[in-house]
Amino acid sequence: MALLPIQQHFPNASPLVYGCMGLGGGWDTNPIQNTHIKQAHEVIDCALENNIHYFDHADIYTRGKAEQVFGQVLKQRPQLREQMIIQTKCGIRFADENTTQRYDLSSQWITHSVEKSLKQLNTEYLDILLLHRPDPLMQVDEIAEAFAELKSAGKVNHFGVSNMHQYQMAKLQKVLDTPLVVNQIEVSLAKQAWIDEGVYAGNQAGKNINFTSGTLEYCQDNGVQVQSWGSLCQGVYSGNHSDTDSQAVQETTQLVNKLAAKYQTSVEAILLAWITRHPAQVQPVIGTTNLQRIAACAKASVVTLSREDWYALYITAKGHALP
């Protein structure tokens, strides 16, 4: 199996990333409880036992509590840090009494966010820092300055982005001394724009596809690891059924189960294997806190879908034939 782009920098990086957005309780201001810390211990142990040692955070997840409970685990068991790749994101600011919700990629906010994340995570350094969403007011020179200072201080080893297209990445990379190593975007069987953009090139039926042309190719050509958020489609095809499910969803669910039996694996592994079959070598992020589902996801690393099965899933989920 070919190396993932991220393995240029972290040779032992796991094929899957555990996304920590579900840790720490609710998206409220209630303090963390012992039950939340206990859950974090269990989730981290389950991930590590299943060869998932790459952990994805953001400073806003459960309003900072996800980082806090993770940090409590590291405080109690500091020996775990050496086994982990820890990635967090910054740049989204919540509304307060004076301002509305906004994005902020100013050097001051990036630096402030990193300092806060380091404290909350109980770690001296971040393996990777991602810019969470594009800020229309971002100044790339200012970002480059912040990155250089953080790296020089030993606080961040590598940098990347999230939800950016190729032109934003190229403009930022032009002023950086170090390569962007990750772009985390929404990718799944249910959210097919990343595939449709190429399939419907030059086709009138593709005029409303919201995915910037060439982004995957830019990442491939420049050794940028594409990571997928929303990888499991919020359980739509793997147990989260509704009486209002469309025919396409029902038929796709049936097909996912059929293929799980064929490949002797889990339905979660089939959904992730559909993503990883693409030549862009996408690294899925999973966010479930269900320990059984974490273990089920880990089975994806040994599944390679045939071309026929990959297309069957793509077309069935689409609900109509290709152009």
Secondary structure, 3 states (H helix, E strand, C coil): CCCCHHHHCCCCCCCCEEEHHHCCCCCCCCCCCHHHHHHHHHHHHHHHHCCCCEEECCCCHHHHHHHHHHHHHHHHCHHHHHHCEEEEEECEECCCCCCCCEECCCHHHHHHHHHHHHHHHCCCCEEEEEECCCCCCCCHHHHHHHHHHHHHCCCEEEEEEECCCHHHHHHHHCCCCCCEEEEEEECCCCCCHHHHHHHCCCCHHHCCCCCCCCHHHHHHHCCCEEEEECCCHHHCCCCCCCCCCCHHHHHHHHHHHHHHHHCCCCHHHHHHHHHHCCCCCCEEEECCCCHHHHHHHHHHHHCCCCHHHHHHHHHHHHCCCCC
